[in-house]
Amino acid sequence: MSTLTYTLRDSATMLRRNLRHMRRYPSMTLMLAGVPVILLLLFVYVFGGTLGSGLGAPGGGRADYVNYVVPGILLMTVASAAQGTAISVATDMTEGIIARFRTMAITRSSVLTGHVLGSMIQTMLSLAIVTGVALLIGFRPPAGPLAWAGAVGLLAMFTFALTWLSVALGLVSESVETASNLPMPLILLPFFGSGFVPAASMPTGLRQFAEYQPFTPVTETLRGLLTGGPIGTNAVVSAGWCAGIALVGYLWAKRLYARDPSR
């Protein structure tokens, strides 16, 4: 067999390992989706009436706000899943299974590839759960099949990028506790963007940060695809952020995994 064949075979084996973990601990997937669902219900039913009236839409109120906030909640779901990935990688590192894998005749990159693919599947399941709840409480996007396909593709790209970054954060962590804390800024970034309120409503310094941080163009692109609003250059900027984060995360994770054979 060629090197590529060995790599694909070993990566598939590691993916099956991660999927078995997911099947044995379904509570993890439910927990990753549970926090965004709670925030969705909180913002729609507690704050939605007031925040929706401030959007400037003709109808305003809770019905408009649920359509506005869902893209931000979906990105928060991706960020929450990234935290789970970092914890999973750090757990493998601290429990010694990675050291055992290093002694076996398997492709080295397959261990990280298995984590990335498994985490992406888990994240997409969490996104499906959150989207289902959003539809139940009144989320009614006018998007057609092509727009939905674009939204799913964008979420997959963003998930891929944050997953590689979270793998690196898991590798650089000295403990599982540290790995659970390092991705926290990713979960908070949707609040400091256009995920929950328009960036234009923020004070000048915070508005400038919101406009140029990576979650905002992705949120606006997702919102434009689902609700039919303008997208402008946000799609190109989003693709650039996804490619940049994925490249940095991959190179960082690869370097960390290669330089520390004792863990």
C-alpha positions as CSV (number, residue, x, y, z in Angstrom):
1,M,0.0,0.0,0.0
2,S,1.1,3.6,-0.6
3,T,1.7,6.2,2.1
4,L,-1.6,7.9,1.2
5,T,-3.4,4.6,1.6
6,Y,-1.9,4.0,5.0
7,T,-2.7,7.6,6.1
8,L,-6.4,7.2,5.0
9,R,-6.7,3.8,6.7
10,D,-5.2,5.0,10.0
11,S,-7.2,8.2,9.9
12,A,-10.4,6.1,9.4
13,T,-9.4,4.0,12.4
14,M,-8.9,7.0,14.6
15,L,-12.2,8.5,13.4
16,R,-14.0,5.3,14.4
17,R,-12.3,5.5,17.9
18,N,-13.6,9.1,18.4
19,L,-17.1,8.1,17.1
20,R,-17.2,5.3,19.6
21,H,-16.4,7.8,22.4
22,M,-19.2,10.0,21.1
23,R,-21.6,7.1,21.1
24,R,-20.7,5.9,24.6
25,Y,-21.0,9.5,25.9
26,P,-24.0,11.1,24.2
27,S,-24.3,13.4,27.1
28,M,-21.3,15.3,25.8
29,T,-23.0,16.1,22.5
30,L,-26.2,17.1,24.3
31,M,-24.2,19.3,26.7
32,L,-22.4,21.0,23.8
33,A,-25.8,21.8,22.2
34,G,-27.5,22.5,25.6
35,V,-25.7,25.7,26.5
36,P,-26.4,27.4,23.1
37,V,-30.1,26.2,23.4
38,I,-30.4,27.7,26.8
39,L,-28.9,31.0,25.6
40,L,-31.3,31.0,22.6
41,L,-34.3,30.5,24.8
42,L,-33.0,33.2,27.2
43,F,-32.4,35.8,24.6
44,V,-35.6,35.2,22.7
45,Y,-38.1,34.9,25.5
46,V,-36.5,37.2,28.1
47,F,-34.7,39.9,26.1
48,G,-36.2,39.3,22.6
49,G,-39.2,41.6,23.0
50,T,-37.0,44.6,23.8
51,L,-34.0,43.8,21.7
52,G,-36.2,43.0,18.7
53,S,-37.9,46.4,18.9
54,G,-34.5,48.0,18.6
55,L,-33.6,46.3,15.4
56,G,-35.5,48.9,13.3
57,A,-37.4,46.3,11.4
58,P,-41.1,47.1,10.5
59,G,-42.5,44.4,12.8
60,G,-39.9,44.4,15.5
61,G,-40.3,42.4,18.7
62,R,-39.6,38.8,19.6
63,A,-40.5,37.3,16.2
64,D,-37.9,39.4,14.3
65,Y,-35.3,38.9,17.0
66,V,-35.3,35.1,16.8
67,N,-34.4,35.4,13.1
68,Y,-31.7,37.9,13.9
69,V,-30.1,36.0,16.8
70,V,-30.0,32.4,15.4
71,P,-26.8,32.9,13.3
72,G,-25.0,34.2,16.4
73,I,-26.2,31.2,18.4
74,L,-25.1,28.8,15.7
75,L,-21.6,30.3,15.8
76,M,-21.6,30.0,19.6
77,T,-22.4,26.3,19.1
78,V,-19.3,25.9,17.0
79,A,-17.2,27.7,19.6
80,S,-18.6,25.5,22.4
81,A,-17.8,22.4,20.4
82,A,-14.2,23.7,20.0
83,Q,-13.9,23.8,23.7
84,G,-15.0,20.1,23.9
85,T,-12.3,19.2,21.3
86,A,-9.6,20.9,23.3
87,I,-10.7,19.0,26.4
88,S,-10.7,15.7,24.4
89,V,-7.2,16.2,23.0
90,A,-5.8,17.3,26.4
91,T,-7.4,14.2,28.0
92,D,-5.7,11.9,25.5
93,M,-2.4,13.7,26.1
94,T,-2.5,13.5,29.9
95,E,-3.8,9.9,30.1
96,G,-0.9,8.6,28.0
97,I,-2.8,7.1,25.1
98,I,-0.9,9.4,22.7
99,A,2.4,8.1,24.0
100,R,1.1,4.6,23.3
101,F,0.1,5.6,19.8
102,R,3.6,6.9,19.2
103,T,5.0,3.4,19.8
104,M,2.6,1.8,17.3
105,A,3.1,1.4,13.5
106,I,0.5,4.0,12.6
107,T,0.7,7.3,10.6
108,R,1.4,10.0,13.1
109,S,-0.9,12.6,11.6
110,S,-3.9,10.1,11.8
111,V,-4.3,10.8,15.5
112,L,-5.0,14.5,15.0
113,T,-7.0,13.9,11.8
114,G,-9.2,11.5,13.7
115,H,-9.9,14.1,16.4
116,V,-10.7,16.8,13.8
117,L,-13.1,14.6,11.8
118,G,-14.8,13.3,14.9
119,S,-15.2,16.8,16.3
120,M,-16.6,18.1,13.0
121,I,-19.3,15.3,13.0
122,Q,-20.1,16.1,16.7
123,T,-20.4,19.8,15.9
124,M,-22.7,19.3,13.0
125,L,-24.9,17.2,15.1
126,S,-25.0,19.9,17.8
127,L,-25.8,22.5,15.1
128,A,-28.7,20.3,13.9
129,I,-30.1,20.1,17.4
130,V,-29.8,23.9,17.9
131,T,-31.4,24.6,14.5
132,G,-34.2,22.2,15.3
133,V,-35.0,24.1,18.6
134,A,-34.8,27.4,16.8
135,L,-37.4,26.3,14.2
136,L,-39.6,25.1,17.0
137,I,-39.7,28.5,18.7
138,G,-40.4,30.5,15.6
139,F,-37.2,30.7,13.4
140,R,-38.6,31.1,9.9
141,P,-35.7,31.8,7.4
142,P,-36.9,32.5,3.9
143,A,-33.8,30.8,2.5
144,G,-34.0,28.3,-0.4
145,P,-32.1,25.1,-0.8
146,L,-29.1,26.8,-2.4
147,A,-28.9,29.4,0.4
148,W,-29.2,26.6,3.0
149,A,-26.4,24.7,1.3
150,G,-24.2,27.8,1.4
151,A,-25.0,28.3,5.1
152,V,-24.1,24.7,5.9
153,G,-20.9,25.0,3.9
154,L,-19.9,28.2,5.7
155,L,-20.6,26.5,9.1
156,A,-18.5,23.5,8.0
157,M,-15.6,25.8,7.0
158,F,-15.8,27.7,10.3
159,T,-16.0,24.5,12.3
160,F,-13.0,23.1,10.5
161,A,-11.0,26.2,11.2
162,L,-11.9,26.4,14.9
163,T,-11.4,22.6,15.4
164,W,-7.8,22.8,14.2
165,L,-7.2,25.8,16.5
166,S,-8.8,23.9,19.4
167,V,-6.6,20.8,18.7
168,A,-3.6,23.1,19.1
169,L,-5.0,24.6,22.3
170,G,-5.5,21.0,23.7
171,L,-2.0,20.1,22.8
172,V,-0.5,23.2,24.4
173,S,-2.4,22.8,27.6
174,E,-0.7,21.3,30.6
175,S,-3.9,19.8,32.0
176,V,-7.5,19.2,31.1
177,E,-8.6,22.1,33.3
178,T,-6.4,24.4,31.3
179,A,-7.8,23.0,28.1
180,S,-11.3,23.8,29.2
181,N,-10.4,27.5,29.9
182,L,-8.2,28.4,26.9
183,P,-11.1,28.3,24.3
184,M,-13.3,30.5,26.4
185,P,-12.6,33.7,24.4
186,L,-14.0,31.9,21.3
187,I,-17.3,31.5,23.1
188,L,-17.4,35.1,24.2
189,L,-16.5,36.6,20.8
190,P,-20.1,36.3,19.4
191,F,-21.2,38.7,22.2
192,F,-18.6,41.2,21.1
193,G,-19.7,41.1,17.4
194,S,-23.0,41.3,15.6
195,G,-24.3,38.0,16.9
196,F,-26.8,39.4,19.4
197,V,-27.1,43.1,18.7
198,P,-26.0,45.2,15.6
199,A,-22.4,46.3,15.9
200,A,-23.5,49.8,15.0
201,S,-25.3,50.2,18.3
202,M,-22.0,49.7,20.3
203,P,-19.6,52.4,21.6
204,T,-16.9,53.5,19.2
205,G,-14.0,51.4,20.4
206,L,-16.1,48.2,20.9
207,R,-17.8,48.8,17.6
208,Q,-14.5,48.9,15.8
209,F,-13.4,45.7,17.5
210,A,-16.7,44.1,16.6
211,E,-16.5,45.0,12.9
212,Y,-13.0,43.6,12.5
213,Q,-13.1,40.4,14.6
214,P,-13.6,37.1,12.7
215,F,-17.0,36.2,14.1
216,T,-18.8,39.3,12.7
217,P,-18.3,38.7,8.9
218,V,-19.2,35.0,9.4
219,T,-22.3,36.0,11.3
220,E,-23.4,38.6,8.7
221,T,-22.8,36.1,5.8
222,L,-24.8,33.4,7.6
223,R,-27.6,35.9,8.4
224,G,-27.6,37.1,4.8
225,L,-27.8,33.6,3.4
226,L,-30.7,32.6,5.7
227,T,-32.7,35.7,5.8
228,G,-32.0,37.1,2.3
229,G,-30.2,40.2,3.6
230,P,-27.2,41.9,2.0
231,I,-23.9,40.0,2.3
232,G,-21.5,42.4,0.5
233,T,-17.8,41.5,1.0
234,N,-18.5,39.5,4.2
235,A,-18.5,36.2,2.3
236,V,-14.9,36.8,1.0
237,V,-13.7,38.1,4.4
238,S,-15.3,35.0,6.1
239,A,-13.5,32.7,3.7
240,G,-10.2,34.5,4.4
241,W,-10.7,34.2,8.2
242,C,-11.6,30.5,7.9
243,A,-8.5,29.7,5.8
244,G,-6.2,31.8,8.0
245,I,-7.4,30.3,11.3
246,A,-7.3,26.7,9.8
247,L,-3.8,27.2,8.5
248,V,-2.5,28.7,11.8
249,G,-4.2,26.0,13.9
250,Y,-3.0,23.2,11.7
251,L,0.7,24.3,11.6
252,W,0.6,25.1,15.4
253,A,-0.9,21.7,16.2
254,K,1.5,19.9,13.9
255,R,4.5,21.6,15.5
256,L,3.3,20.9,19.1
257,Y,2.6,17.2,18.3
258,A,6.0,16.7,16.7
259,R,8.1,18.4,19.3
260,D,6.9,16.8,22.5
261,P,7.3,13.0,22.3
262,S,7.3,12.7,26.1
263,R,3.6,13.5,26.4
